[in-house]
Amino acid sequence: MLRLPSPVIYALALLIGSLLVVAAAVAHPDLRGDGAAQLTLIAQCAAWRAIHWALLFGFALALTGLVGLVGMHVGTPGESAARAGVLVGIFAYAVWAVLVAFMVGAGGTLALSYVAAEPGLAATHAVFLYDMLHPFALAAQRTAAFALGISTFLFGWAVINGKVLPRRLGAAAVASGLVAIGLALAFPESAKADEAAFVLPVLWQVVTGAVLLRGQPAAPRV
């Protein structure tokens, strides 16, 4: 039986999970227009369910990898920041999952109902329900972006102080987290900039997973 050391498992989880999120985000259709237009786009997207399940599974894998990142910083000056980072990260991914679960479940079902019933009263009801519930999902998205920015900033602070991983990796996390926080604060949940807030933190996770796979981290420098 093949046994992989724990650091490799965590690194793979972080890399694969974050890559799943990136791939799903790239494949996701650009939802524009009113509720009816968005439901039509959803119904026409054959990969709608696959995209959103990839996101949900990616969240779980990425979080597993972040837990491993905390383990690397136990006993270093970056331990407390890393622990805080994973706790906020759990919140961020949990809230983000609310949006994704809504879109794969209710969003997909309402889209199929709308297309099948158009024109008619059932189609009107589908659009009404979507218009009423979608703002709740977008609010969850903005909250998740803000929290993921904080989590990424904390992990960057942990890497800089812990001195187990390259300092530039920590600096990149700090910058990515600040950009995500700023975008979540500055733009409403309906803006595309709110979605862009996720980009740098997730890309940082991809890079970090690759760095961890490349070899064992150095012992902390004192």
C-alpha beads as a LAMMPS data file, in Angstrom:
LAMMPS data file: protein, C-alpha beads

222 atoms
221 bonds

1 atom types
1 bond types

-500.0 500.0 xlo xhi
-500.0 500.0 ylo yhi
-500.0 500.0 zlo zhi

Masses

1 110.0

Atoms # bond

1 1 1 0.000 0.000 0.000
2 1 1 1.356 3.402 -1.027
3 1 1 1.690 5.830 1.850
4 1 1 2.230 9.510 1.277
5 1 1 3.678 11.696 4.000
6 1 1 1.179 14.138 5.477
7 1 1 2.858 17.267 4.052
8 1 1 2.450 15.843 0.545
9 1 1 -1.229 15.054 1.148
10 1 1 -1.903 18.578 2.399
11 1 1 0.036 20.124 -0.479
12 1 1 -1.865 18.035 -3.035
13 1 1 -5.174 18.951 -1.425
14 1 1 -4.346 22.659 -1.546
15 1 1 -3.102 22.533 -5.134
16 1 1 -5.879 20.337 -6.540
17 1 1 -8.599 22.135 -4.601
18 1 1 -7.546 25.601 -5.666
19 1 1 -7.044 24.449 -9.279
20 1 1 -10.578 23.049 -9.272
21 1 1 -11.848 26.438 -8.125
22 1 1 -9.855 28.216 -10.841
23 1 1 -11.027 25.830 -13.580
24 1 1 -14.655 26.100 -12.493
25 1 1 -14.461 29.894 -12.344
26 1 1 -13.028 30.038 -15.879
27 1 1 -15.775 27.726 -17.189
28 1 1 -18.568 29.582 -15.392
29 1 1 -20.830 31.530 -17.775
30 1 1 -21.028 35.288 -17.352
31 1 1 -24.497 35.890 -15.930
32 1 1 -25.818 39.189 -17.275
33 1 1 -29.144 40.911 -17.631
34 1 1 -32.307 40.487 -15.613
35 1 1 -33.512 37.361 -13.853
36 1 1 -35.090 35.896 -16.978
37 1 1 -31.900 36.358 -19.010
38 1 1 -29.778 34.786 -16.288
39 1 1 -32.092 31.791 -15.930
40 1 1 -31.900 31.271 -19.694
41 1 1 -28.091 31.316 -19.585
42 1 1 -28.082 28.847 -16.694
43 1 1 -30.428 26.474 -18.516
44 1 1 -28.270 26.638 -21.652
45 1 1 -25.061 25.794 -19.753
46 1 1 -24.662 22.012 -20.048
47 1 1 -21.829 22.001 -17.509
48 1 1 -23.708 24.046 -14.897
49 1 1 -23.865 21.282 -12.276
50 1 1 -20.324 20.086 -12.949
51 1 1 -18.958 23.619 -12.555
52 1 1 -20.592 24.170 -9.193
53 1 1 -19.807 20.723 -7.801
54 1 1 -16.184 21.308 -8.792
55 1 1 -16.294 24.513 -6.750
56 1 1 -17.800 22.801 -3.701
57 1 1 -15.350 19.901 -3.791
58 1 1 -12.512 22.353 -4.418
59 1 1 -13.461 24.314 -1.299
60 1 1 -13.181 21.182 0.854
61 1 1 -9.805 20.228 -0.617
62 1 1 -8.400 23.754 -0.336
63 1 1 -9.409 23.954 3.310
64 1 1 -7.718 20.623 3.972
65 1 1 -4.536 22.025 2.470
66 1 1 -4.763 25.182 4.567
67 1 1 -5.005 23.058 7.714
68 1 1 -1.699 21.477 6.695
69 1 1 -0.231 24.952 6.266
70 1 1 -1.179 25.699 9.866
71 1 1 0.603 22.529 10.979
72 1 1 3.832 23.752 9.401
73 1 1 3.756 26.849 11.578
74 1 1 3.138 25.173 14.913
75 1 1 5.889 26.230 17.298
76 1 1 6.907 29.217 15.164
77 1 1 6.158 32.931 15.656
78 1 1 3.593 32.608 12.868
79 1 1 1.472 29.975 14.617
80 1 1 -1.215 32.247 16.041
81 1 1 -1.710 34.095 12.739
82 1 1 -1.926 30.785 10.862
83 1 1 -4.538 29.438 13.284
84 1 1 -6.566 32.630 12.942
85 1 1 -6.197 32.421 9.172
86 1 1 -7.648 28.925 8.920
87 1 1 -10.548 29.787 11.230
88 1 1 -11.504 32.789 9.113
89 1 1 -10.884 30.676 6.006
90 1 1 -13.388 28.069 7.215
91 1 1 -15.955 30.831 7.605
92 1 1 -15.117 32.250 4.171
93 1 1 -15.472 28.952 2.348
94 1 1 -18.615 28.020 4.279
95 1 1 -20.309 31.290 3.284
96 1 1 -19.029 30.984 -0.294
97 1 1 -20.515 27.471 -0.380
98 1 1 -23.925 28.985 0.440
99 1 1 -23.817 30.941 -2.827
100 1 1 -22.568 27.974 -4.853
101 1 1 -25.084 25.539 -3.343
102 1 1 -27.895 27.980 -4.099
103 1 1 -26.813 28.321 -7.727
104 1 1 -26.404 24.586 -8.341
105 1 1 -29.607 23.686 -6.503
106 1 1 -32.262 26.370 -6.594
107 1 1 -30.698 28.293 -9.481
108 1 1 -30.452 25.254 -11.725
109 1 1 -33.945 24.023 -10.875
110 1 1 -35.536 27.435 -11.421
111 1 1 -33.711 27.797 -14.734
112 1 1 -35.044 24.499 -16.042
113 1 1 -38.527 25.346 -14.809
114 1 1 -38.381 28.737 -16.490
115 1 1 -37.280 27.358 -19.856
116 1 1 -39.798 24.510 -19.761
117 1 1 -42.710 26.761 -18.801
118 1 1 -41.979 29.831 -20.924
119 1 1 -44.279 31.538 -21.716
120 1 1 -46.657 31.069 -18.838
121 1 1 -47.395 31.689 -15.202
122 1 1 -44.921 29.069 -13.984
123 1 1 -42.122 30.884 -15.817
124 1 1 -43.129 34.149 -14.137
125 1 1 -43.042 32.442 -10.745
126 1 1 -39.568 31.004 -11.477
127 1 1 -38.200 34.447 -12.324
128 1 1 -39.864 35.963 -9.254
129 1 1 -38.331 33.381 -6.914
130 1 1 -34.906 33.788 -8.497
131 1 1 -35.054 37.584 -8.237
132 1 1 -36.056 37.347 -4.578
133 1 1 -33.405 34.807 -3.540
134 1 1 -30.430 35.735 -5.714
135 1 1 -29.574 38.923 -3.740
136 1 1 -29.190 36.759 -0.630
137 1 1 -26.694 34.581 -2.487
138 1 1 -24.790 37.634 -3.722
139 1 1 -24.599 38.983 -0.175
140 1 1 -23.027 35.675 0.852
141 1 1 -20.530 36.081 -1.992
142 1 1 -19.436 39.533 -0.839
143 1 1 -19.087 38.347 2.757
144 1 1 -17.011 35.372 1.618
145 1 1 -14.720 37.580 -0.463
146 1 1 -14.089 39.868 2.502
147 1 1 -13.424 36.935 4.846
148 1 1 -11.142 35.149 2.371
149 1 1 -9.154 38.357 2.042
150 1 1 -8.666 38.489 5.813
151 1 1 -7.733 34.801 5.890
152 1 1 -5.153 35.239 3.125
153 1 1 -3.680 38.290 4.848
154 1 1 -3.324 36.325 8.097
155 1 1 -1.639 33.430 6.323
156 1 1 0.763 35.891 4.750
157 1 1 1.581 37.321 8.146
158 1 1 2.141 33.781 9.432
159 1 1 4.511 32.946 6.576
160 1 1 6.512 36.146 7.046
161 1 1 6.877 35.664 10.799
162 1 1 7.175 31.884 10.807
163 1 1 10.083 31.881 8.328
164 1 1 9.297 28.324 7.233
165 1 1 8.307 29.252 3.687
166 1 1 9.764 31.920 1.368
167 1 1 9.152 35.427 2.636
168 1 1 7.971 36.577 -0.800
169 1 1 5.158 34.014 -0.568
170 1 1 4.023 35.695 2.633
171 1 1 4.301 39.156 1.106
172 1 1 2.197 38.024 -1.855
173 1 1 -0.479 36.715 0.528
174 1 1 -0.572 39.975 2.454
175 1 1 -0.953 41.969 -0.775
176 1 1 -3.578 39.565 -2.163
177 1 1 -5.565 39.703 1.046
178 1 1 -5.540 43.483 1.156
179 1 1 -6.707 43.728 -2.470
180 1 1 -9.549 41.271 -1.792
181 1 1 -10.614 43.148 1.335
182 1 1 -10.549 46.448 -0.537
183 1 1 -12.640 45.144 -3.440
184 1 1 -15.220 43.584 -1.100
185 1 1 -15.514 46.842 0.832
186 1 1 -15.535 49.214 -2.122
187 1 1 -17.967 47.528 -4.496
188 1 1 -21.557 46.291 -4.081
189 1 1 -22.312 42.592 -4.205
190 1 1 -23.803 42.916 -7.702
191 1 1 -20.528 44.240 -9.184
192 1 1 -18.050 42.071 -11.082
193 1 1 -15.295 43.511 -8.889
194 1 1 -16.830 41.585 -6.016
195 1 1 -16.175 38.352 -7.908
196 1 1 -12.658 39.547 -8.745
197 1 1 -11.909 39.742 -5.013
198 1 1 -11.537 35.951 -4.989
199 1 1 -8.969 35.820 -7.774
200 1 1 -5.717 36.707 -6.001
201 1 1 -6.357 34.674 -2.799
202 1 1 -7.194 31.548 -4.822
203 1 1 -4.201 32.027 -7.121
204 1 1 -2.037 32.406 -4.023
205 1 1 -3.299 29.035 -2.837
206 1 1 -2.354 27.497 -6.204
207 1 1 1.174 28.878 -5.949
208 1 1 1.497 27.838 -2.304
209 1 1 0.366 24.294 -3.067
210 1 1 2.963 24.078 -5.845
211 1 1 5.693 25.421 -3.538
212 1 1 4.796 22.868 -0.871
213 1 1 4.890 20.020 -3.408
214 1 1 8.305 21.086 -4.627
215 1 1 9.968 19.987 -1.405
216 1 1 9.999 19.999 2.366
217 1 1 9.878 23.454 3.964
218 1 1 12.976 24.688 5.652
219 1 1 13.328 24.632 9.390
220 1 1 12.260 27.919 10.953
221 1 1 15.023 30.466 11.203
222 1 1 15.513 32.088 14.575

Bonds

1 1 1 2
2 1 2 3
3 1 3 4
4 1 4 5
5 1 5 6
6 1 6 7
7 1 7 8
8 1 8 9
9 1 9 10
10 1 10 11
11 1 11 12
12 1 12 13
13 1 13 14
14 1 14 15
15 1 15 16
16 1 16 17
17 1 17 18
18 1 18 19
19 1 19 20
20 1 20 21
21 1 21 22
22 1 22 23
23 1 23 24
24 1 24 25
25 1 25 26
26 1 26 27
27 1 27 28
28 1 28 29
29 1 29 30
30 1 30 31
31 1 31 32
32 1 32 33
33 1 33 34
34 1 34 35
35 1 35 36
36 1 36 37
37 1 37 38
38 1 38 39
39 1 39 40
40 1 40 41
41 1 41 42
42 1 42 43
43 1 43 44
44 1 44 45
45 1 45 46
46 1 46 47
47 1 47 48
48 1 48 49
49 1 49 50
50 1 50 51
51 1 51 52
52 1 52 53
53 1 53 54
54 1 54 55
55 1 55 56
56 1 56 57
57 1 57 58
58 1 58 59
59 1 59 60
60 1 60 61
61 1 61 62
62 1 62 63
63 1 63 64
64 1 64 65
65 1 65 66
66 1 66 67
67 1 67 68
68 1 68 69
69 1 69 70
70 1 70 71
71 1 71 72
72 1 72 73
73 1 73 74
74 1 74 75
75 1 75 76
76 1 76 77
77 1 77 78
78 1 78 79
79 1 79 80
80 1 80 81
81 1 81 82
82 1 82 83
83 1 83 84
84 1 84 85
85 1 85 86
86 1 86 87
87 1 87 88
88 1 88 89
89 1 89 90
90 1 90 91
91 1 91 92
92 1 92 93
93 1 93 94
94 1 94 95
95 1 95 96
96 1 96 97
97 1 97 98
98 1 98 99
99 1 99 100
100 1 100 101
101 1 101 102
102 1 102 103
103 1 103 104
104 1 104 105
105 1 105 106
106 1 106 107
107 1 107 108
108 1 108 109
109 1 109 110
110 1 110 111
111 1 111 112
112 1 112 113
113 1 113 114
114 1 114 115
115 1 115 116
116 1 116 117
117 1 117 118
118 1 118 119
119 1 119 120
120 1 120 121
121 1 121 122
122 1 122 123
123 1 123 124
124 1 124 125
125 1 125 126
126 1 126 127
127 1 127 128
128 1 128 129
129 1 129 130
130 1 130 131
131 1 131 132
132 1 132 133
133 1 133 134
134 1 134 135
135 1 135 136
136 1 136 137
137 1 137 138
138 1 138 139
139 1 139 140
140 1 140 141
141 1 141 142
142 1 142 143
143 1 143 144
144 1 144 145
145 1 145 146
146 1 146 147
147 1 147 148
148 1 148 149
149 1 149 150
150 1 150 151
151 1 151 152
152 1 152 153
153 1 153 154
154 1 154 155
155 1 155 156
156 1 156 157
157 1 157 158
158 1 158 159
159 1 159 160
160 1 160 161
161 1 161 162
162 1 162 163
163 1 163 164
164 1 164 165
165 1 165 166
166 1 166 167
167 1 167 168
168 1 168 169
169 1 169 170
170 1 170 171
171 1 171 172
172 1 172 173
173 1 173 174
174 1 174 175
175 1 175 176
176 1 176 177
177 1 177 178
178 1 178 179
179 1 179 180
180 1 180 181
181 1 181 182
182 1 182 183
183 1 183 184
184 1 184 185
185 1 185 186
186 1 186 187
187 1 187 188
188 1 188 189
189 1 189 190
190 1 190 191
191 1 191 192
192 1 192 193
193 1 193 194
194 1 194 195
195 1 195 196
196 1 196 197
197 1 197 198
198 1 198 199
199 1 199 200
200 1 200 201
201 1 201 202
202 1 202 203
203 1 203 204
204 1 204 205
205 1 205 206
206 1 206 207
207 1 207 208
208 1 208 209
209 1 209 210
210 1 210 211
211 1 211 212
212 1 212 213
213 1 213 214
214 1 214 215
215 1 215 216
216 1 216 217
217 1 217 218
218 1 218 219
219 1 219 220
220 1 220 221
221 1 221 222
